[in-house]
Amino acid sequence: MTFQVTVQPSGRQFNCDEDETVLEAAMRASVGLPYGCKNGACGSCKGKLLAGTVEHRTHQQKALSADEEAQGYALFCCAKPHTNIEIEAREVVGIGDFPARKMPCRVATLEKVAPDVMVVSLQLPATERLQYRAGQYIEFMLKDGKRRSYSMANAPHLDMNLSLHIRHMVGGLFTDQVFNSLKERDILRFEGPLGTFFLREESDKPMILLASGTGFAPLKAIIEHAIHLQTPRAITLYWGGRRPQDLYMQALCEEWARTLTNFTYVPVVSDALPDDHWTGRSGFVHCATVEDFPDLSGYQVYACGAPIVVESAKRDFTQLCKLPMEEFYADSFTSEADLIIQDPNQ
């Protein structure tokens, strides 16, 4: 059985089969619903169900609470329709311009830039080019059918190779391989580009970029793309880590701050040790932003990193600093542990 989905306020419509989620059907129809993890963990695809009924497969309570579901909200990456439905969602314009493709790649270089961070450079086939928007990600297709997602850390025009920043999760199926056995010239397969986290080029608002850990990767691509566009928009980057070594491209950020008149860099460290001799900002990275920008009503924010950082930033920026909800763009870096699905009835 097939159901019709109507998206408001755009009025766009697409068909959804009974065995697929609303997001899967939207992606198949090149309708740009926002999304992130696609696994019910991050909440990026949350929207309002205006008419009709859906059934949710199990998901994380933090992404959609029972109260929110009772108020008519749905996670479109997990929701399967039982009837024709009408939904309210902020559509992402142009997401269908670069459809996802499955491609092989060869490992060009491996560079350990911190004790637990590897920069992996991927070479595409000579006749292929991956078109994507700055901030998007790819999914590696592993032999057992599982997938792992990583953001491109280079701007689209710098696409001779794709650059990824991979943090070692001890015991991780893929990251153990990256740090222990992956070699140059090894062949991998991926699908991409994916995600609706990317620079909104049509805006002229100043930008706050907020990163924790390897959440810096897609923001690096966004900064490089903004430089390429010669945008006059003011850009302030807040990059947080537990210790200074977590800010593994500090020198690059400082160079941008020296050479770009519209760029400001604020590093923040939460758990520096005496031996680190850290003299910069300390505490939580999003709190530093709140201190510096108590009024964000005229800004755009791009936040990327650990889910707790992204969630805290969204809450405080919108509730305390008057940031419009529609100007908060985020990509939560969910790990395999974050994707352990919970029964919403428990």
Buried (B, 14 or more C-beta within 10 A) or exposed (E): EEBBBBBBEBEBEBEBBEEBBBBBBBBEBEBBBBBBBBBBBBBBBBBBBEEBEBEBBEBBEBBBBEEBBEEEBBBBBBBBBEEBBBBBBBBBEEBEEBEBEEBBBBBBEBEEEBEBBBBBBBBBEEEEEBEBBBBBBBBBBBEEEEBBBBBBBBBBEBBEBBBBBBBBBEEBEBBBBBBEEBEEEEEBEBBBBBBBBBBBBEEEBBBBBBBBBBBBBBBBBBBBBBBEBEBEBBBBBBBBBEBBBBBBBBEBBEEBEEEBEBBBBBBBBBEBEEEEEBEEBBEBBBBBBBEEBEEBEEBBBBBBBBBBBBBBBBEBBBEEBEBBEEBBBBBBBBBBEBBEEBEBEE
